[in-house]
Amino acid sequence: MIHRLIHLFWDRSIAGGDAIFSTETEKKFKRSVIIVKLFYCVLFSISLLCLSGFSPFPKWHTLLSSEELFLPLWPVRWINLAEWSSSVNSIMLAFPLTTFLAVCAGTRYRFIRIAVFLSLFLYLALVSSFGKTDHYLHLFLLASFLFIFLPERSKKKEINQVNYLKIIWGLQLFILASYSASGLFKIAGIFYQLYQGQVSALSNEGLARDIAATEFISNHKSILGSMPKNFISPVFTFLLLCSYCIELVSVFIAFRPSWHRIWGILLILLHIFILLNIGPDFSFQVVLIALILVNSPFTPSRKNHEPSWKFITRPSRKNLRTRKN
């Protein structure tokens, strides 16, 4: 029964099962290869940023002088058995080195992609082992893991393009599912607050309270945060609820290739709205959304779809004469 329901959902969502992968396969594959190459270029740039003084994560010199504050997560517990400075230096240097190799030949060799995933995994575990776990690069970590399984070209046969596309689509699905999970928890939080008699997002003060709480915790004022706090309006409540709904239905967009680009732009605008009003900066995630969704290889070609305005315009005189004849 469950097996039939899954197949029914797949067929109805993609209109024919593997149609998303079987049409214009060559074109989609070429775009996917470019996306993977750009992904490793972006990741290499991030690795250089993490080594610089502008890193949003703990600086290199700060890590070297913070051994007494180290609360190791399980991937880096081995550091307690090794020399501190050597371990930190090795992890910090492995991240840019492996991503540079991936830029040069990451799409050709699987062992390089494995090395990128491990270096990023260890780096994030290291910088998160001081009492706070940031999730700014977790989607990049997931992407680097999924890209390990990209099929490779061998001497005997060409690369399996359909399997290549399925990995890219799987990444899109997980990214959109993460937004749906976020929206689900936020909407569930509204019902919980209503049940407890608390002020929820349905109140005109909901956004203002969220901004005030975030500013108090982070000790940092957002760019436009004063506006919702000083001008209580149902407009802000409407925008907040719209953002929850955009997140909630995101997972279904994975099965609608024609909506990939539009939804990617909506999610980017959502992050800009959050940055300007509430404060958390998800710039890295915005770059990944632009790369995977806005530039989605599954977006249908315009040649295959007639614009909607074509069906409401008046027919030309030439077409009318042709019909009469």
Backbone torsions as a table, in degrees:
resi	resn	phi	psi	omega
1	MET	NA	-49.3	179.8
2	ILE	-62.3	-40.3	179.5
3	HIS	-60.4	-41.4	178.9
4	ARG	-66.7	-39.8	179.1
5	LEU	-64.1	-39.9	178.7
6	ILE	-63.4	-44.0	179.5
7	HIS	-66.1	-37.7	178.0
8	LEU	-64.1	-43.7	178.8
9	PHE	-62.8	-42.0	-179.5
10	TRP	-65.0	-46.7	-177.1
11	ASP	-65.6	-43.0	-178.5
12	ARG	-71.8	-30.3	-176.9
13	SER	-76.3	-43.9	-175.4
14	ILE	-102.2	2.2	176.9
15	ALA	56.5	57.7	176.1
16	GLY	122.9	24.6	174.8
17	GLY	69.1	-104.2	-174.1
18	ASP	-86.4	18.7	-179.3
19	ALA	-60.1	-32.2	-179.7
20	ILE	-64.4	-25.6	-178.7
21	PHE	-101.6	-23.7	-171.9
22	SER	-89.8	-14.7	178.9
23	THR	-98.3	135.8	-179.3
24	GLU	50.8	43.5	-174.1
25	THR	-60.9	-43.2	-177.4
26	GLU	-62.8	-44.0	-179.9
27	LYS	-65.3	-44.6	179.5
28	LYS	-65.0	-37.4	179.8
29	PHE	-64.1	-44.3	-180.0
30	LYS	-62.3	-40.5	178.0
31	ARG	-67.1	-35.1	179.4
32	SER	-67.3	-39.4	177.9
33	VAL	-62.3	-40.9	178.0
34	ILE	-64.1	-40.0	179.1
35	ILE	-61.2	-43.1	-179.6
36	VAL	-64.7	-41.6	178.8
37	LYS	-63.6	-43.7	178.9
38	LEU	-65.8	-34.7	178.2
39	PHE	-58.3	-46.2	-179.1
40	TYR	-71.7	-28.7	173.8
41	CYS	-65.2	-42.8	178.0
42	VAL	-64.6	-42.5	-179.1
43	LEU	-65.5	-36.1	175.6
44	PHE	-64.5	-41.0	177.1
45	SER	-63.0	-39.3	178.1
46	ILE	-64.6	-39.7	179.8
47	SER	-62.8	-38.1	176.6
48	LEU	-67.7	-38.0	177.4
49	LEU	-63.2	-38.4	-179.7
50	CYS	-66.6	-24.6	177.7
51	LEU	-84.7	-17.3	-175.9
52	SER	-85.8	178.3	178.3
53	GLY	-79.0	-5.0	-179.2
54	PHE	-99.9	13.6	-177.0
55	SER	-65.5	134.0	174.9
56	PRO	-74.9	-9.2	178.4
57	PHE	-100.5	170.5	177.6
58	PRO	-53.0	134.3	-177.5
59	LYS	-68.8	159.8	-178.0
60	TRP	-58.4	-49.5	-178.2
61	HIS	-67.2	-29.6	177.1
62	THR	-67.6	-40.0	178.0
63	LEU	-63.7	-41.4	-178.4
64	LEU	-64.4	-27.3	-177.1
65	SER	-102.9	13.9	-174.7
66	SER	-121.1	31.5	-177.4
67	GLU	-61.7	-34.9	-177.4
68	GLU	-71.4	-16.6	179.2
69	LEU	-97.0	4.1	-173.4
70	PHE	-74.3	117.4	175.9
71	LEU	-117.2	86.8	-165.4
72	PRO	-66.6	133.3	165.7
73	LEU	-76.2	163.9	-170.7
74	TRP	-59.5	-32.5	-178.9
75	PRO	-68.2	-19.7	-176.6
76	VAL	-120.7	22.5	176.5
77	ARG	-65.2	-23.0	-179.9
78	TRP	-65.0	-16.5	-178.8
79	ILE	-64.8	-30.4	178.3
80	ASN	-63.6	-21.7	179.8
81	LEU	-93.9	-5.4	-177.6
82	ALA	-118.3	179.5	178.7
83	GLU	-79.1	130.7	-169.1
84	TRP	-60.5	-56.4	-174.8
85	SER	-62.8	-38.8	179.6
86	SER	-65.9	-39.5	-180.0
87	SER	-66.8	-45.4	179.9
88	VAL	-63.9	-45.0	179.9
89	ASN	-61.8	-39.1	-179.7
90	SER	-64.5	-44.3	-180.0
91	ILE	-67.5	-41.6	-178.8
92	MET	-66.2	-34.7	-179.3
93	LEU	-83.4	-28.7	-178.5
94	ALA	-67.1	-33.9	-178.5
95	PHE	-60.0	-56.6	179.1
96	PRO	-68.9	-31.6	-178.6
97	LEU	-65.6	-47.6	-178.6
98	THR	-68.4	-38.1	178.7
99	THR	-68.5	-32.7	175.4
100	PHE	-65.1	-41.8	176.6
101	LEU	-63.6	-35.5	178.6
102	ALA	-67.7	-36.4	176.1
103	VAL	-61.9	-38.4	-177.8
104	CYS	-76.5	-42.7	-173.6
105	ALA	-150.3	26.4	-176.4
106	GLY	-67.4	-30.4	-179.0
107	THR	-78.3	-6.8	-177.1
108	ARG	-105.8	-29.6	-173.8
109	TYR	-122.8	125.3	-178.4
110	ARG	-69.8	-34.6	-176.4
111	PHE	-64.4	-28.4	176.6
112	ILE	-69.8	-41.2	179.2
113	ARG	-66.5	-34.9	174.9
114	ILE	-64.0	-42.4	180.0
115	ALA	-63.9	-37.7	177.6
116	VAL	-63.1	-46.6	179.6
117	PHE	-60.1	-45.9	-178.1
118	LEU	-65.5	-41.1	-179.3
119	SER	-66.3	-41.4	177.7
120	LEU	-67.7	-39.1	179.0
121	PHE	-60.8	-45.8	179.8
122	LEU	-68.7	-37.9	179.4
123	TYR	-63.1	-48.1	-179.7
124	LEU	-65.1	-35.9	176.9
125	ALA	-65.7	-37.4	-179.8
126	LEU	-66.5	-52.2	-176.2
127	VAL	-71.2	-15.0	178.2
128	SER	-97.4	6.5	-176.7
129	SER	-97.0	32.3	179.6
130	PHE	-129.1	34.0	175.0
131	GLY	95.0	-3.2	-179.4
132	LYS	-144.3	129.9	179.4
133	THR	-107.2	109.7	176.0
134	ASP	-86.4	147.6	-179.3
135	HIS	-120.3	27.8	-179.2
136	TYR	-67.3	-28.9	-176.9
137	LEU	-113.5	12.8	-176.1
138	HIS	-66.8	-34.9	177.3
139	LEU	-70.2	-32.0	173.6
140	PHE	-65.8	-38.1	178.0
141	LEU	-64.0	-43.3	178.1
142	LEU	-62.1	-44.1	180.0
143	ALA	-61.8	-42.9	179.6
144	SER	-64.3	-30.5	176.5
145	PHE	-71.5	-46.2	-179.3
146	LEU	-64.9	-33.9	-178.4
147	PHE	-69.6	-14.3	174.6
148	ILE	-60.2	-33.6	-173.3
149	PHE	-91.1	8.7	175.7
150	LEU	-62.4	131.9	-179.8
151	PRO	-65.7	151.1	-177.8
152	GLU	-116.5	155.5	176.5
153	ARG	-79.9	130.7	178.3
154	SER	-113.1	173.8	-179.5
155	LYS	-69.8	-30.2	-174.7
156	LYS	-85.4	-32.3	-176.4
157	LYS	-145.6	159.8	178.8
158	GLU	-75.7	167.2	-178.9
159	ILE	-66.6	144.3	178.8
160	ASN	-81.4	100.9	-173.8
161	GLN	-68.5	-37.3	-179.3
162	VAL	-64.0	-43.9	177.5
163	ASN	-64.3	-34.8	176.7
164	TYR	-61.3	-46.2	-179.3
165	LEU	-66.3	-33.9	-179.6
166	LYS	-66.0	-33.7	176.5
167	ILE	-65.8	-43.6	179.2
168	ILE	-63.4	-44.4	179.3
169	TRP	-65.8	-36.4	176.8
170	GLY	-61.0	-37.9	176.7
171	LEU	-66.0	-42.6	176.8
172	GLN	-59.1	-44.0	-178.9
173	LEU	-61.3	-44.0	-178.0
174	PHE	-68.0	-40.4	178.8
175	ILE	-61.1	-47.6	-179.7
176	LEU	-67.2	-35.3	177.5
177	ALA	-65.4	-34.1	178.1
178	SER	-65.1	-36.0	176.2
179	TYR	-69.4	-39.4	178.0
180	SER	-62.9	-39.3	177.4
181	ALA	-63.5	-40.6	177.9
182	SER	-62.7	-45.2	178.7
183	GLY	-64.5	-37.1	179.6
184	LEU	-63.4	-44.5	179.7
185	PHE	-66.5	-35.0	179.6
186	LYS	-69.2	-41.6	178.7
187	ILE	-69.6	-37.4	174.7
188	ALA	-62.2	-34.9	177.3
189	GLY	-64.0	-32.6	177.2
190	ILE	-63.1	-47.3	179.9
191	PHE	-63.9	-37.3	178.9
192	TYR	-65.9	-41.8	179.4
193	GLN	-66.3	-38.7	176.9
194	LEU	-64.3	-39.3	179.5
195	TYR	-65.3	-36.1	-179.5
196	GLN	-84.6	-3.5	-179.1
197	GLY	75.7	23.9	-179.4
198	GLN	-95.0	167.9	175.9
199	VAL	-76.8	122.8	-176.8
200	SER	-110.3	-176.2	178.3
201	ALA	-67.6	-15.2	177.1
202	LEU	-73.8	-17.2	178.7
203	SER	-81.6	151.8	177.7
204	ASN	-65.0	-18.2	-179.8
205	GLU	-94.0	0.3	-174.0
206	GLY	-59.4	-51.2	-178.9
207	LEU	-65.4	-40.1	179.7
208	ALA	-61.5	-40.2	178.9
209	ARG	-67.3	-39.6	177.4
210	ASP	-62.5	-42.4	179.5
211	ILE	-64.7	-44.6	-179.5
212	ALA	-62.5	-42.2	179.7
213	ALA	-65.6	-41.5	180.0
214	THR	-65.9	-42.5	179.6
215	GLU	-65.3	-35.6	179.1
216	PHE	-67.5	-41.9	-178.0
217	ILE	-70.6	-45.1	-175.5
218	SER	-86.9	-12.8	-177.0
219	ASN	55.9	38.9	-178.8
220	HIS	-145.0	129.3	-178.6
221	LYS	-88.8	136.7	178.6
222	SER	-76.9	167.4	-173.3
223	ILE	-68.1	-48.4	-177.5
224	LEU	-112.7	17.5	-176.2
225	GLY	-65.5	-25.1	-177.9
226	SER	-70.0	-26.2	-177.3
227	MET	-65.3	-52.6	178.1
228	PRO	-64.1	-26.7	-179.8
229	LYS	-76.6	-34.9	-177.1
230	ASN	-89.8	-24.7	-178.7
231	PHE	-123.7	88.9	179.2
232	ILE	-70.3	120.5	-175.1
233	SER	-147.4	147.2	175.5
234	PRO	-66.4	-15.0	177.9
235	VAL	-62.0	-42.4	-180.0
236	PHE	-67.8	-35.3	175.9
237	THR	-63.7	-42.9	178.7
238	PHE	-62.0	-43.8	179.3
239	LEU	-64.0	-38.9	179.9
240	LEU	-65.3	-44.0	179.5
241	LEU	-68.0	-35.4	175.9
242	CYS	-62.0	-40.4	178.6
243	SER	-64.5	-37.9	176.8
244	TYR	-63.3	-42.5	-178.6
245	CYS	-68.3	-37.9	177.7
246	ILE	-60.0	-44.3	178.8
247	GLU	-65.6	-42.5	-173.3
248	LEU	-61.7	-42.5	-174.3
249	VAL	-91.7	5.5	-173.9
250	SER	-59.4	-37.9	-174.8
251	VAL	-61.3	-31.3	-178.6
252	PHE	-73.2	-19.6	-179.6
253	ILE	-69.1	-24.6	177.8
254	ALA	-58.6	-29.4	-179.2
255	PHE	-91.4	6.0	178.3
256	ARG	-126.1	83.2	-175.6
257	PRO	-55.9	-31.5	-179.3
258	SER	-68.1	-14.6	179.8
259	TRP	-101.6	-2.5	-176.7
260	HIS	-57.1	-50.9	-176.3
261	ARG	-65.5	-44.8	-179.3
262	ILE	-62.0	-44.0	-177.4
263	TRP	-70.5	-33.6	175.4
264	GLY	-61.3	-41.9	177.9
265	ILE	-65.6	-39.8	178.1
266	LEU	-62.3	-42.1	179.5
267	LEU	-66.9	-36.1	176.6
268	ILE	-65.3	-44.1	176.7
269	LEU	-62.1	-35.8	177.4
270	LEU	-62.1	-44.0	179.0
271	HIS	-66.8	-35.7	176.4
272	ILE	-64.6	-41.4	177.7
273	PHE	-61.1	-43.0	179.2
274	ILE	-65.6	-42.4	-178.1
275	LEU	-63.8	-42.8	-175.9
276	LEU	-74.9	-30.0	-173.3
277	ASN	-105.2	-42.1	-174.8
278	ILE	-103.7	-43.4	171.8
279	GLY	130.8	-41.3	-175.4
280	PRO	-57.8	132.7	-176.4
281	ASP	-101.1	111.7	178.2
282	PHE	-113.4	48.1	-177.9
283	SER	-61.6	-39.3	179.2
284	PHE	-61.4	-42.1	-178.7
285	GLN	-67.0	-35.5	177.6
286	VAL	-61.8	-41.1	178.5
287	VAL	-62.7	-42.1	-180.0
288	LEU	-66.5	-39.0	177.5
289	ILE	-63.9	-42.9	178.2
290	ALA	-61.9	-36.7	-177.5
291	LEU	-75.2	-42.1	-172.1
292	ILE	-92.0	-36.2	-174.8
293	LEU	-103.7	-52.2	179.7
294	VAL	-61.4	-36.6	178.1
295	ASN	-100.4	31.4	-175.0
296	SER	-58.4	130.9	177.8
297	PRO	-70.0	-13.1	-176.4
298	PHE	-93.5	-1.7	177.2
299	THR	-62.3	123.2	-176.4
300	PRO	-60.5	146.3	177.4
301	SER	-68.7	144.4	-179.0
302	ARG	-65.7	-25.9	-179.3
303	LYS	-66.3	-26.6	-176.7
304	ASN	-88.6	-5.9	-176.9
305	HIS	-132.7	120.5	177.6
306	GLU	-75.2	139.0	179.9
307	PRO	-64.7	149.4	-176.4
308	SER	-65.4	-29.2	-177.5
309	TRP	-68.8	-17.0	-177.2
310	LYS	-67.6	-24.8	-176.3
311	PHE	-88.6	-5.8	-179.3
312	ILE	-116.0	-2.5	177.8
313	THR	-82.9	154.9	179.9
314	ARG	-73.9	141.8	178.1
315	PRO	-70.3	147.7	-179.8
316	SER	-72.0	162.8	179.2
317	ARG	-62.2	-35.6	179.5
318	LYS	-62.5	-41.8	179.5
319	ASN	-67.6	-35.7	178.8
320	LEU	-66.0	-40.6	178.2
321	ARG	-64.4	-38.5	179.7
322	THR	-63.5	-40.0	-179.8
323	ARG	-66.7	-40.0	-179.9
324	LYS	-64.5	-40.5	179.8
325	ASN	-68.1	NA	NA
